[in-house]
Amino acid sequence: MKRAKLHAPPKPRNPVARSPLLRKGGPHGKSARALRRQAKMALAKTARDPDALE
């Protein structure tokens, strides 16, 4: 059986230089398109029945 190779320990990572993929994180929420559609549907609902403003 062969022996395992001895590698140098990995260098510590720079905590300031983060991956650009990590910038995509954050709180989840509705997209701008979903918010526009929701507003448009609310306006149409109000136009159909103006007395239902509650």
mmCIF entry with sequence, helices, sheets and N, C-alpha, C, O atoms, coordinates in Angstrom:
data_MODEL
# 
_entry.id   MODEL 
# 
_entity.id                         1 
_entity.type                       polymer 
_entity.pdbx_number_of_molecules   1 
# 
_entity_poly.entity_id                      1 
_entity_poly.type                           'polypeptide(L)' 
_entity_poly.nstd_linkage                   no 
_entity_poly.nstd_monomer                   no 
_entity_poly.pdbx_seq_one_letter_code       MKRAKLHAPPKPRNPVARSPLLRKGGPHGKSARALRRQAKMALAKTARDPDALE 
_entity_poly.pdbx_seq_one_letter_code_can   MKRAKLHAPPKPRNPVARSPLLRKGGPHGKSARALRRQAKMALAKTARDPDALE 
_entity_poly.pdbx_strand_id                 A 
# 
loop_
_entity_poly_seq.entity_id 
_entity_poly_seq.num 
_entity_poly_seq.mon_id 
_entity_poly_seq.hetero 
1 1  MET n 
1 2  LYS n 
1 3  ARG n 
1 4  ALA n 
1 5  LYS n 
1 6  LEU n 
1 7  HIS n 
1 8  ALA n 
1 9  PRO n 
1 10 PRO n 
1 11 LYS n 
1 12 PRO n 
1 13 ARG n 
1 14 ASN n 
1 15 PRO n 
1 16 VAL n 
1 17 ALA n 
1 18 ARG n 
1 19 SER n 
1 20 PRO n 
1 21 LEU n 
1 22 LEU n 
1 23 ARG n 
1 24 LYS n 
1 25 GLY n 
1 26 GLY n 
1 27 PRO n 
1 28 HIS n 
1 29 GLY n 
1 30 LYS n 
1 31 SER n 
1 32 ALA n 
1 33 ARG n 
1 34 ALA n 
1 35 LEU n 
1 36 ARG n 
1 37 ARG n 
1 38 GLN n 
1 39 ALA n 
1 40 LYS n 
1 41 MET n 
1 42 ALA n 
1 43 LEU n 
1 44 ALA n 
1 45 LYS n 
1 46 THR n 
1 47 ALA n 
1 48 ARG n 
1 49 ASP n 
1 50 PRO n 
1 51 ASP n 
1 52 ALA n 
1 53 LEU n 
1 54 GLU n 
# 
_struct_asym.id          A 
_struct_asym.entity_id   1 
# 
loop_
_struct_conf.conf_type_id 
_struct_conf.id 
_struct_conf.pdbx_PDB_helix_id 
_struct_conf.beg_label_comp_id 
_struct_conf.beg_label_asym_id 
_struct_conf.beg_label_seq_id 
_struct_conf.pdbx_beg_PDB_ins_code 
_struct_conf.end_label_comp_id 
_struct_conf.end_label_asym_id 
_struct_conf.end_label_seq_id 
_struct_conf.pdbx_end_PDB_ins_code 
_struct_conf.beg_auth_comp_id 
_struct_conf.beg_auth_asym_id 
_struct_conf.beg_auth_seq_id 
_struct_conf.end_auth_comp_id 
_struct_conf.end_auth_asym_id 
_struct_conf.end_auth_seq_id 
_struct_conf.pdbx_PDB_helix_class 
_struct_conf.details 
_struct_conf.pdbx_PDB_helix_length 
HELX_P HELX_P1 AA1 PRO A 20 ? LYS A 24 ? PRO A 20 LYS A 24 5 ? 5  
HELX_P HELX_P2 AA2 ALA A 32 ? ARG A 48 ? ALA A 32 ARG A 48 1 ? 17 
HELX_P HELX_P3 AA3 PRO A 50 ? ALA A 52 ? PRO A 50 ALA A 52 5 ? 3  
# 
_struct_conf_type.id          HELX_P 
_struct_conf_type.criteria    ? 
_struct_conf_type.reference   ? 
# 
loop_
_atom_site.group_PDB 
_atom_site.id 
_atom_site.type_symbol 
_atom_site.label_atom_id 
_atom_site.label_alt_id 
_atom_site.label_comp_id 
_atom_site.label_asym_id 
_atom_site.label_entity_id 
_atom_site.label_seq_id 
_atom_site.pdbx_PDB_ins_code 
_atom_site.Cartn_x 
_atom_site.Cartn_y 
_atom_site.Cartn_z 
_atom_site.occupancy 
_atom_site.B_iso_or_equiv 
_atom_site.pdbx_formal_charge 
_atom_site.auth_seq_id 
_atom_site.auth_comp_id 
_atom_site.auth_asym_id 
_atom_site.auth_atom_id 
_atom_site.pdbx_PDB_model_num 
ATOM 1   N N  . MET A 1 1  ? 0.832   -1.177 0.000   1.00 0.00 ? 1  MET A N  1 
ATOM 2   C CA . MET A 1 1  ? 0.000   0.000  0.000   1.00 0.00 ? 1  MET A CA 1 
ATOM 3   C C  . MET A 1 1  ? 0.880   1.244  0.000   1.00 0.00 ? 1  MET A C  1 
ATOM 4   O O  . MET A 1 1  ? 1.925   1.270  0.649   1.00 0.00 ? 1  MET A O  1 
ATOM 5   N N  . LYS A 1 2  ? 0.450   2.289  -0.737  1.00 0.00 ? 2  LYS A N  1 
ATOM 6   C CA . LYS A 1 2  ? 1.241   3.514  -0.825  1.00 0.00 ? 2  LYS A CA 1 
ATOM 7   C C  . LYS A 1 2  ? 0.962   4.406  0.366   1.00 0.00 ? 2  LYS A C  1 
ATOM 8   O O  . LYS A 1 2  ? -0.098  4.334  0.987   1.00 0.00 ? 2  LYS A O  1 
ATOM 9   N N  . ARG A 1 3  ? 1.934   5.247  0.672   1.00 0.00 ? 3  ARG A N  1 
ATOM 10  C CA . ARG A 1 3  ? 1.766   6.208  1.761   1.00 0.00 ? 3  ARG A CA 1 
ATOM 11  C C  . ARG A 1 3  ? 1.056   7.463  1.246   1.00 0.00 ? 3  ARG A C  1 
ATOM 12  O O  . ARG A 1 3  ? 1.174   7.812  0.072   1.00 0.00 ? 3  ARG A O  1 
ATOM 13  N N  . ALA A 1 4  ? 0.334   8.121  2.114   1.00 0.00 ? 4  ALA A N  1 
ATOM 14  C CA . ALA A 1 4  ? -0.312  9.379  1.754   1.00 0.00 ? 4  ALA A CA 1 
ATOM 15  C C  . ALA A 1 4  ? 0.723   10.480 1.650   1.00 0.00 ? 4  ALA A C  1 
ATOM 16  O O  . ALA A 1 4  ? 1.690   10.509 2.412   1.00 0.00 ? 4  ALA A O  1 
ATOM 17  N N  . LYS A 1 5  ? 0.521   11.381 0.709   1.00 0.00 ? 5  LYS A N  1 
ATOM 18  C CA . LYS A 1 5  ? 1.449   12.492 0.542   1.00 0.00 ? 5  LYS A CA 1 
ATOM 19  C C  . LYS A 1 5  ? 1.226   13.514 1.642   1.00 0.00 ? 5  LYS A C  1 
ATOM 20  O O  . LYS A 1 5  ? 0.091   13.754 2.054   1.00 0.00 ? 5  LYS A O  1 
ATOM 21  N N  . LEU A 1 6  ? 2.290   14.107 2.108   1.00 0.00 ? 6  LEU A N  1 
ATOM 22  C CA . LEU A 1 6  ? 2.194   15.149 3.127   1.00 0.00 ? 6  LEU A CA 1 
ATOM 23  C C  . LEU A 1 6  ? 2.136   16.501 2.429   1.00 0.00 ? 6  LEU A C  1 
ATOM 24  O O  . LEU A 1 6  ? 3.084   16.899 1.751   1.00 0.00 ? 6  LEU A O  1 
ATOM 25  N N  . HIS A 1 7  ? 1.035   17.195 2.596   1.00 0.00 ? 7  HIS A N  1 
ATOM 26  C CA . HIS A 1 7  ? 0.851   18.516 1.993   1.00 0.00 ? 7  HIS A CA 1 
ATOM 27  C C  . HIS A 1 7  ? 1.016   19.571 3.070   1.00 0.00 ? 7  HIS A C  1 
ATOM 28  O O  . HIS A 1 7  ? 0.821   19.317 4.258   1.00 0.00 ? 7  HIS A O  1 
ATOM 29  N N  . ALA A 1 8  ? 1.379   20.756 2.623   1.00 0.00 ? 8  ALA A N  1 
ATOM 30  C CA . ALA A 1 8  ? 1.491   21.883 3.550   1.00 0.00 ? 8  ALA A CA 1 
ATOM 31  C C  . ALA A 1 8  ? 0.087   22.283 4.000   1.00 0.00 ? 8  ALA A C  1 
ATOM 32  O O  . ALA A 1 8  ? -0.864  22.124 3.236   1.00 0.00 ? 8  ALA A O  1 
ATOM 33  N N  . PRO A 1 9  ? -0.065  22.798 5.220   1.00 0.00 ? 9  PRO A N  1 
ATOM 34  C CA . PRO A 1 9  ? -1.411  23.224 5.648   1.00 0.00 ? 9  PRO A CA 1 
ATOM 35  C C  . PRO A 1 9  ? -1.879  24.391 4.781   1.00 0.00 ? 9  PRO A C  1 
ATOM 36  O O  . PRO A 1 9  ? -1.060  25.205 4.355   1.00 0.00 ? 9  PRO A O  1 
ATOM 37  N N  . PRO A 1 10 ? -3.182  24.486 4.513   1.00 0.00 ? 10 PRO A N  1 
ATOM 38  C CA . PRO A 1 10 ? -3.685  25.569 3.644   1.00 0.00 ? 10 PRO A CA 1 
ATOM 39  C C  . PRO A 1 10 ? -3.507  26.932 4.306   1.00 0.00 ? 10 PRO A C  1 
ATOM 40  O O  . PRO A 1 10 ? -3.559  27.072 5.528   1.00 0.00 ? 10 PRO A O  1 
ATOM 41  N N  . LYS A 1 11 ? -3.294  27.940 3.440   1.00 0.00 ? 11 LYS A N  1 
ATOM 42  C CA . LYS A 1 11 ? -3.146  29.303 3.956   1.00 0.00 ? 11 LYS A CA 1 
ATOM 43  C C  . LYS A 1 11 ? -4.479  29.779 4.498   1.00 0.00 ? 11 LYS A C  1 
ATOM 44  O O  . LYS A 1 11 ? -5.521  29.401 3.963   1.00 0.00 ? 11 LYS A O  1 
ATOM 45  N N  . PRO A 1 12 ? -4.480  30.597 5.544   1.00 0.00 ? 12 PRO A N  1 
ATOM 46  C CA . PRO A 1 12 ? -5.767  31.142 6.014   1.00 0.00 ? 12 PRO A CA 1 
ATOM 47  C C  . PRO A 1 12 ? -6.336  32.105 4.974   1.00 0.00 ? 12 PRO A C  1 
ATOM 48  O O  . PRO A 1 12 ? -5.600  32.858 4.337   1.00 0.00 ? 12 PRO A O  1 
ATOM 49  N N  . ARG A 1 13 ? -7.629  32.066 4.818   1.00 0.00 ? 13 ARG A N  1 
ATOM 50  C CA . ARG A 1 13 ? -8.278  32.916 3.827   1.00 0.00 ? 13 ARG A CA 1 
ATOM 51  C C  . ARG A 1 13 ? -8.383  34.348 4.322   1.00 0.00 ? 13 ARG A C  1 
ATOM 52  O O  . ARG A 1 13 ? -8.434  34.604 5.525   1.00 0.00 ? 13 ARG A O  1 
ATOM 53  N N  . ASN A 1 14 ? -8.413  35.278 3.372   1.00 0.00 ? 14 ASN A N  1 
ATOM 54  C CA . ASN A 1 14 ? -8.577  36.682 3.689   1.00 0.00 ? 14 ASN A CA 1 
ATOM 55  C C  . ASN A 1 14 ? -10.064 36.937 3.945   1.00 0.00 ? 14 ASN A C  1 
ATOM 56  O O  . ASN A 1 14 ? -10.861 36.799 3.016   1.00 0.00 ? 14 ASN A O  1 
ATOM 57  N N  . PRO A 1 15 ? -10.471 37.302 5.163   1.00 0.00 ? 15 PRO A N  1 
ATOM 58  C CA . PRO A 1 15 ? -11.902 37.486 5.427   1.00 0.00 ? 15 PRO A CA 1 
ATOM 59  C C  . PRO A 1 15 ? -12.483 38.729 4.748   1.00 0.00 ? 15 PRO A C  1 
ATOM 60  O O  . PRO A 1 15 ? -13.703 38.846 4.634   1.00 0.00 ? 15 PRO A O  1 
ATOM 61  N N  . VAL A 1 16 ? -11.641 39.650 4.299   1.00 0.00 ? 16 VAL A N  1 
ATOM 62  C CA . VAL A 1 16 ? -12.128 40.873 3.656   1.00 0.00 ? 16 VAL A CA 1 
ATOM 63  C C  . VAL A 1 16 ? -12.473 40.603 2.196   1.00 0.00 ? 16 VAL A C  1 
ATOM 64  O O  . VAL A 1 16 ? -13.461 41.128 1.683   1.00 0.00 ? 16 VAL A O  1 
ATOM 65  N N  . ALA A 1 17 ? -11.670 39.793 1.530   1.00 0.00 ? 17 ALA A N  1 
ATOM 66  C CA . ALA A 1 17 ? -11.881 39.507 0.110   1.00 0.00 ? 17 ALA A CA 1 
ATOM 67  C C  . ALA A 1 17 ? -12.838 38.328 -0.005  1.00 0.00 ? 17 ALA A C  1 
ATOM 68  O O  . ALA A 1 17 ? -12.413 37.173 -0.028  1.00 0.00 ? 17 ALA A O  1 
ATOM 69  N N  . ARG A 1 18 ? -14.125 38.624 -0.077  1.00 0.00 ? 18 ARG A N  1 
ATOM 70  C CA . ARG A 1 18 ? -15.128 37.562 -0.155  1.00 0.00 ? 18 ARG A CA 1 
ATOM 71  C C  . ARG A 1 18 ? -15.523 37.316 -1.597  1.00 0.00 ? 18 ARG A C  1 
ATOM 72  O O  . ARG A 1 18 ? -15.288 38.149 -2.473  1.00 0.00 ? 18 ARG A O  1 
ATOM 73  N N  . SER A 1 19 ? -16.121 36.170 -1.829  1.00 0.00 ? 19 SER A N  1 
ATOM 74  C CA . SER A 1 19 ? -16.577 35.800 -3.162  1.00 0.00 ? 19 SER A CA 1 
ATOM 75  C C  . SER A 1 19 ? -17.700 36.734 -3.596  1.00 0.00 ? 19 SER A C  1 
ATOM 76  O O  . SER A 1 19 ? -18.554 37.075 -2.778  1.00 0.00 ? 19 SER A O  1 
ATOM 77  N N  . PRO A 1 20 ? -17.727 37.158 -4.861  1.00 0.00 ? 20 PRO A N  1 
ATOM 78  C CA . PRO A 1 20 ? -18.827 38.013 -5.322  1.00 0.00 ? 20 PRO A CA 1 
ATOM 79  C C  . PRO A 1 20 ? -20.169 37.286 -5.301  1.00 0.00 ? 20 PRO A C  1 
ATOM 80  O O  . PRO A 1 20 ? -21.214 37.936 -5.298  1.00 0.00 ? 20 PRO A O  1 
ATOM 81  N N  . LEU A 1 21 ? -20.164 35.951 -5.285  1.00 0.00 ? 21 LEU A N  1 
ATOM 82  C CA . LEU A 1 21 ? -21.420 35.210 -5.224  1.00 0.00 ? 21 LEU A CA 1 
ATOM 83  C C  . LEU A 1 21 ? -22.114 35.406 -3.883  1.00 0.00 ? 21 LEU A C  1 
ATOM 84  O O  . LEU A 1 21 ? -23.333 35.268 -3.792  1.00 0.00 ? 21 LEU A O  1 
ATOM 85  N N  . LEU A 1 22 ? -21.356 35.724 -2.851  1.00 0.00 ? 22 LEU A N  1 
ATOM 86  C CA . LEU A 1 22 ? -21.946 35.892 -1.527  1.00 0.00 ? 22 LEU A CA 1 
ATOM 87  C C  . LEU A 1 22 ? -22.720 37.201 -1.415  1.00 0.00 ? 22 LEU A C  1 
ATOM 88  O O  . LEU A 1 22 ? -23.502 37.373 -0.480  1.00 0.00 ? 22 LEU A O  1 
ATOM 89  N N  . ARG A 1 23 ? -22.515 38.129 -2.356  1.00 0.00 ? 23 ARG A N  1 
ATOM 90  C CA . ARG A 1 23 ? -23.237 39.411 -2.307  1.00 0.00 ? 23 ARG A CA 1 
ATOM 91  C C  . ARG A 1 23 ? -24.707 39.238 -2.655  1.00 0.00 ? 23 ARG A C  1 
ATOM 92  O O  . ARG A 1 23 ? -25.519 40.119 -2.371  1.00 0.00 ? 23 ARG A O  1 
ATOM 93  N N  . LYS A 1 24 ? -25.059 38.104 -3.270  1.00 0.00 ? 24 LYS A N  1 
ATOM 94  C CA . LYS A 1 24 ? -26.436 37.903 -3.701  1.00 0.00 ? 24 LYS A CA 1 
ATOM 95  C C  . LYS A 1 24 ? -27.360 37.592 -2.531  1.00 0.00 ? 24 LYS A C  1 
ATOM 96  O O  . LYS A 1 24 ? -28.581 37.662 -2.668  1.00 0.00 ? 24 LYS A O  1 
ATOM 97  N N  . GLY A 1 25 ? -26.792 37.253 -1.395  1.00 0.00 ? 25 GLY A N  1 
ATOM 98  C CA . GLY A 1 25 ? -27.609 36.878 -0.251  1.00 0.00 ? 25 GLY A CA 1 
ATOM 99  C C  . GLY A 1 25 ? -28.357 38.059 0.326   1.00 0.00 ? 25 GLY A C  1 
ATOM 100 O O  . GLY A 1 25 ? -28.130 39.202 -0.072  1.00 0.00 ? 25 GLY A O  1 
ATOM 101 N N  . GLY A 1 26 ? -29.232 37.792 1.245   1.00 0.00 ? 26 GLY A N  1 
ATOM 102 C CA . GLY A 1 26 ? -29.993 38.843 1.885   1.00 0.00 ? 26 GLY A CA 1 
ATOM 103 C C  . GLY A 1 26 ? -31.413 38.387 2.142   1.00 0.00 ? 26 GLY A C  1 
ATOM 104 O O  . GLY A 1 26 ? -31.752 37.233 1.876   1.00 0.00 ? 26 GLY A O  1 
ATOM 105 N N  . PRO A 1 27 ? -32.238 39.264 2.649   1.00 0.00 ? 27 PRO A N  1 
ATOM 106 C CA . PRO A 1 27 ? -33.608 38.869 2.948   1.00 0.00 ? 27 PRO A CA 1 
ATOM 107 C C  . PRO A 1 27 ? -34.388 38.573 1.673   1.00 0.00 ? 27 PRO A C  1 
ATOM 108 O O  . PRO A 1 27 ? -34.236 39.256 0.659   1.00 0.00 ? 27 PRO A O  1 
ATOM 109 N N  . HIS A 1 28 ? -35.211 37.559 1.744   1.00 0.00 ? 28 HIS A N  1 
ATOM 110 C CA . HIS A 1 28 ? -36.029 37.199 0.592   1.00 0.00 ? 28 HIS A CA 1 
ATOM 111 C C  . HIS A 1 28 ? -37.259 38.093 0.570   1.00 0.00 ? 28 HIS A C  1 
ATOM 112 O O  . HIS A 1 28 ? -37.742 38.520 1.618   1.00 0.00 ? 28 HIS A O  1 
ATOM 113 N N  . GLY A 1 29 ? -37.748 38.367 -0.587  1.00 0.00 ? 29 GLY A N  1 
ATOM 114 C CA . GLY A 1 29 ? -38.931 39.207 -0.721  1.00 0.00 ? 29 GLY A CA 1 
ATOM 115 C C  . GLY A 1 29 ? -39.492 39.073 -2.117  1.00 0.00 ? 29 GLY A C  1 
ATOM 116 O O  . GLY A 1 29 ? -38.937 38.375 -2.965  1.00 0.00 ? 29 GLY A O  1 
ATOM 117 N N  . LYS A 1 30 ? -40.585 39.743 -2.340  1.00 0.00 ? 30 LYS A N  1 
ATOM 118 C CA . LYS A 1 30 ? -41.212 39.698 -3.654  1.00 0.00 ? 30 LYS A CA 1 
ATOM 119 C C  . LYS A 1 30 ? -40.377 40.506 -4.646  1.00 0.00 ? 30 LYS A C  1 
ATOM 120 O O  . LYS A 1 30 ? -39.782 41.523 -4.292  1.00 0.00 ? 30 LYS A O  1 
ATOM 121 N N  . SER A 1 31 ? -40.345 40.039 -5.882  1.00 0.00 ? 31 SER A N  1 
ATOM 122 C CA . SER A 1 31 ? -39.607 40.746 -6.924  1.00 0.00 ? 31 SER A CA 1 
ATOM 123 C C  . SER A 1 31 ? -40.356 42.014 -7.310  1.00 0.00 ? 31 SER A C  1 
ATOM 124 O O  . SER A 1 31 ? -41.526 42.189 -6.970  1.00 0.00 ? 31 SER A O  1 
ATOM 125 N N  . ALA A 1 32 ? -39.673 42.883 -8.016  1.00 0.00 ? 32 ALA A N  1 
ATOM 126 C CA . ALA A 1 32 ? -40.296 44.133 -8.466  1.00 0.00 ? 32 ALA A CA 1 
ATOM 127 C C  . ALA A 1 32 ? -41.458 43.831 -9.396  1.00 0.00 ? 32 ALA A C  1 
ATOM 128 O O  . ALA A 1 32 ? -42.471 44.530 -9.377  1.00 0.00 ? 32 ALA A O  1 
ATOM 129 N N  . ARG A 1 33 ? -41.317 42.802 -10.203 1.00 0.00 ? 33 ARG A N  1 
ATOM 130 C CA . ARG A 1 33 ? -42.392 42.429 -11.133 1.00 0.00 ? 33 ARG A CA 1 
ATOM 131 C C  . ARG A 1 33 ? -43.633 41.973 -10.357 1.00 0.00 ? 33 ARG A C  1 
ATOM 132 O O  . ARG A 1 33 ? -44.757 42.329 -10.707 1.00 0.00 ? 33 ARG A O  1 
ATOM 133 N N  . ALA A 1 34 ? -43.417 41.179 -9.296  1.00 0.00 ? 34 ALA A N  1 
ATOM 134 C CA . ALA A 1 34 ? -44.550 40.704 -8.502  1.00 0.00 ? 34 ALA A CA 1 
ATOM 135 C C  . ALA A 1 34 ? -45.244 41.865 -7.791  1.00 0.00 ? 34 ALA A C  1 
ATOM 136 O O  . ALA A 1 34 ? -46.469 41.878 -7.669  1.00 0.00 ? 34 ALA A O  1 
ATOM 137 N N  . LEU A 1 35 ? -44.469 42.832 -7.326  1.00 0.00 ? 35 LEU A N  1 
ATOM 138 C CA . LEU A 1 35 ? -45.058 43.993 -6.654  1.00 0.00 ? 35 LEU A CA 1 
ATOM 139 C C  . LEU A 1 35 ? -45.863 44.854 -7.631  1.00 0.00 ? 35 LEU A C  1 
ATOM 140 O O  . LEU A 1 35 ? -46.935 45.352 -7.287  1.00 0.00 ? 35 LEU A O  1 
ATOM 141 N N  . ARG A 1 36 ? -45.341 45.027 -8.854  1.00 0.00 ? 36 ARG A N  1 
ATOM 142 C CA . ARG A 1 36 ? -46.078 45.775 -9.881  1.00 0.00 ? 36 ARG A CA 1 
ATOM 143 C C  . ARG A 1 36 ? -47.389 45.081 -10.211 1.00 0.00 ? 36 ARG A C  1 
ATOM 144 O O  . ARG A 1 36 ? -48.433 45.726 -10.317 1.00 0.00 ? 36 ARG A O  1 
ATOM 145 N N  . ARG A 1 37 ? -47.332 43.764 -10.372 1.00 0.00 ? 37 ARG A N  1 
ATOM 146 C CA . ARG A 1 37 ? -48.539 43.001 -10.714 1.00 0.00 ? 37 ARG A CA 1 
ATOM 147 C C  . ARG A 1 37 ? -49.554 43.083 -9.583  1.00 0.00 ? 37 ARG A C  1 
ATOM 148 O O  . ARG A 1 37 ? -50.751 43.215 -9.838  1.00 0.00 ? 37 ARG A O  1 
ATOM 149 N N  . GLN A 1 38 ? -49.095 43.006 -8.341  1.00 0.00 ? 38 GLN A N  1 
ATOM 150 C CA . GLN A 1 38 ? -49.995 43.092 -7.199  1.00 0.00 ? 38 GLN A CA 1 
ATOM 151 C C  . GLN A 1 38 ? -50.695 44.451 -7.159  1.00 0.00 ? 38 GLN A C  1 
ATOM 152 O O  . GLN A 1 38 ? -51.892 44.527 -6.883  1.00 0.00 ? 38 GLN A O  1 
ATOM 153 N N  . ALA A 1 39 ? -49.949 45.523 -7.436  1.00 0.00 ? 39 ALA A N  1 
ATOM 154 C CA . ALA A 1 39 ? -50.536 46.862 -7.444  1.00 0.00 ? 39 ALA A CA 1 
ATOM 155 C C  . ALA A 1 39 ? -51.539 47.002 -8.585  1.00 0.00 ? 39 ALA A C  1 
ATOM 156 O O  . ALA A 1 39 ? -52.597 47.611 -8.424  1.00 0.00 ? 39 ALA A O  1 
ATOM 157 N N  . LYS A 1 40 ? -51.195 46.435 -9.736  1.00 0.00 ? 40 LYS A N  1 
ATOM 158 C CA . LYS A 1 40 ? -52.083 46.515 -10.893 1.00 0.00 ? 40 LYS A CA 1 
ATOM 159 C C  . LYS A 1 40 ? -53.379 45.758 -10.628 1.00 0.00 ? 40 LYS A C  1 
ATOM 160 O O  . LYS A 1 40 ? -54.457 46.229 -10.993 1.00 0.00 ? 40 LYS A O  1 
ATOM 161 N N  . MET A 1 41 ? -53.286 44.600 -10.002 1.00 0.00 ? 41 MET A N  1 
ATOM 162 C CA . MET A 1 41 ? -54.482 43.811 -9.702  1.00 0.00 ? 41 MET A CA 1 
ATOM 163 C C  . MET A 1 41 ? -55.339 44.508 -8.646  1.00 0.00 ? 41 MET A C  1 
ATOM 164 O O  . MET A 1 41 ? -56.567 44.458 -8.719  1.00 0.00 ? 41 MET A O  1 
ATOM 165 N N  . ALA A 1 42 ? -54.705 45.159 -7.664  1.00 0.00 ? 42 ALA A N  1 
ATOM 166 C CA . ALA A 1 42 ? -55.462 45.886 -6.649  1.00 0.00 ? 42 ALA A CA 1 
ATOM 167 C C  . ALA A 1 42 ? -56.203 47.063 -7.282  1.00 0.00 ? 42 ALA A C  1 
ATOM 168 O O  . ALA A 1 42 ? -57.340 47.352 -6.910  1.00 0.00 ? 42 ALA A O  1 
ATOM 169 N N  . LEU A 1 43 ? -55.567 47.738 -8.232  1.00 0.00 ? 43 LEU A N  1 
ATOM 170 C CA . LEU A 1 43 ? -56.214 48.848 -8.922  1.00 0.00 ? 43 LEU A CA 1 
ATOM 171 C C  . LEU A 1 43 ? -57.405 48.360 -9.740  1.00 0.00 ? 43 LEU A C  1 
ATOM 172 O O  . LEU A 1 43 ? -58.456 49.001 -9.754  1.00 0.00 ? 43 LEU A O  1 
ATOM 173 N N  . ALA A 1 44 ? -57.244 47.235 -10.416 1.00 0.00 ? 44 ALA A N  1 
ATOM 174 C CA . ALA A 1 44 ? -58.343 46.686 -11.216 1.00 0.00 ? 44 ALA A CA 1 
ATOM 175 C C  . ALA A 1 44 ? -59.496 46.267 -10.315 1.00 0.00 ? 44 ALA A C  1 
ATOM 176 O O  . ALA A 1 44 ? -60.662 46.438 -10.671 1.00 0.00 ? 44 ALA A O  1 
ATOM 177 N N  . LYS A 1 45 ? -59.174 45.721 -9.153  1.00 0.00 ? 45 LYS A N  1 
ATOM 178 C CA . LYS A 1 45 ? -60.219 45.312 -8.220  1.00 0.00 ? 45 LYS A CA 1 
ATOM 179 C C  . LYS A 1 45 ? -60.991 46.530 -7.713  1.00 0.00 ? 45 LYS A C  1 
ATOM 180 O O  . LYS A 1 45 ? -62.214 46.482 -7.575  1.00 0.00 ? 45 LYS A O  1 
ATOM 181 N N  . THR A 1 46 ? -60.275 47.618 -7.438  1.00 0.00 ? 46 THR A N  1 
ATOM 182 C CA . THR A 1 46 ? -60.915 48.846 -6.993  1.00 0.00 ? 46 THR A CA 1 
ATOM 183 C C  . THR A 1 46 ? -61.794 49.436 -8.102  1.00 0.00 ? 46 THR A C  1 
ATOM 184 O O  . THR A 1 46 ? -62.863 49.981 -7.827  1.00 0.00 ? 46 THR A O  1 
ATOM 185 N N  . ALA A 1 47 ? -61.342 49.326 -9.343  1.00 0.00 ? 47 ALA A N  1 
ATOM 186 C CA . ALA A 1 47 ? -62.107 49.856 -10.462 1.00 0.00 ? 47 ALA A CA 1 
ATOM 187 C C  . ALA A 1 47 ? -63.407 49.076 -10.650 1.00 0.00 ? 47 ALA A C  1 
ATOM 188 O O  . ALA A 1 47 ? -64.438 49.637 -11.020 1.00 0.00 ? 47 ALA A O  1 
ATOM 189 N N  . ARG A 1 48 ? -63.334 47.757 -10.383 1.00 0.00 ? 48 ARG A N  1 
ATOM 190 C CA . ARG A 1 48 ? -64.540 46.929 -10.533 1.00 0.00 ? 48 ARG A CA 1 
ATOM 191 C C  . ARG A 1 48 ? -65.560 47.228 -9.441  1.00 0.00 ? 48 ARG A C  1 
ATOM 192 O O  . ARG A 1 48 ? -66.758 47.323 -9.707  1.00 0.00 ? 48 ARG A O  1 
ATOM 193 N N  . ASP A 1 49 ? -65.068 47.375 -8.197  1.00 0.00 ? 49 ASP A N  1 
ATOM 194 C CA . ASP A 1 49 ? -65.983 47.550 -7.063  1.00 0.00 ? 49 ASP A CA 1 
ATOM 195 C C  . ASP A 1 49 ? -65.420 48.631 -6.143  1.00 0.00 ? 49 ASP A C  1 
ATOM 196 O O  . ASP A 1 49 ? -64.719 48.312 -5.183  1.00 0.00 ? 49 ASP A O  1 
ATOM 197 N N  . PRO A 1 50 ? -65.713 49.912 -6.419  1.00 0.00 ? 50 PRO A N  1 
ATOM 198 C CA . PRO A 1 50 ? -65.132 50.998 -5.625  1.00 0.00 ? 50 PRO A CA 1 
ATOM 199 C C  . PRO A 1 50 ? -65.635 51.025 -4.187  1.00 0.00 ? 50 PRO A C  1 
ATOM 200 O O  . PRO A 1 50 ? -64.979 51.623 -3.334  1.00 0.00 ? 50 PRO A O  1 
ATOM 201 N N  . ASP A 1 51 ? -66.777 50.399 -3.880  1.00 0.00 ? 51 ASP A N  1 
ATOM 202 C CA . ASP A 1 51 ? -67.304 50.408 -2.519  1.00 0.00 ? 51 ASP A CA 1 
ATOM 203 C C  . ASP A 1 51 ? -66.600 49.410 -1.604  1.00 0.00 ? 51 ASP A C  1 
ATOM 204 O O  . ASP A 1 51 ? -66.815 49.435 -0.392  1.00 0.00 ? 51 ASP A O  1 
ATOM 205 N N  . ALA A 1 52 ? -65.772 48.538 -2.153  1.00 0.00 ? 52 ALA A N  1 
ATOM 206 C CA . ALA A 1 52 ? -65.114 47.494 -1.359  1.00 0.00 ? 52 ALA A CA 1 
ATOM 207 C C  . ALA A 1 52 ? -63.782 47.962 -0.800  1.00 0.00 ? 52 ALA A C  1 
ATOM 208 O O  . ALA A 1 52 ? -62.880 47.144 -0.618  1.00 0.00 ? 52 ALA A O  1 
ATOM 209 N N  . LEU A 1 53 ? -63.631 49.227 -0.527  1.00 0.00 ? 53 LEU A N  1 
ATOM 210 C CA . LEU A 1 53 ? -62.380 49.755 0.049   1.00 0.00 ? 53 LEU A CA 1 
ATOM 211 C C  . LEU A 1 53 ? -62.413 49.557 1.545   1.00 0.00 ? 53 LEU A C  1 
ATOM 212 O O  . LEU A 1 53 ? -62.959 50.385 2.274   1.00 0.00 ? 53 LEU A O  1 
ATOM 213 N N  . GLU A 1 54 ? -61.843 48.484 2.000   1.00 0.00 ? 54 GLU A N  1 
ATOM 214 C CA . GLU A 1 54 ? -61.812 48.218 3.449   1.00 0.00 ? 54 GLU A CA 1 
ATOM 215 C C  . GLU A 1 54 ? -60.415 47.983 3.904   1.00 0.00 ? 54 GLU A C  1 
ATOM 216 O O  . GLU A 1 54 ? -60.184 47.744 5.089   1.00 0.00 ? 54 GLU A O  1 
# 
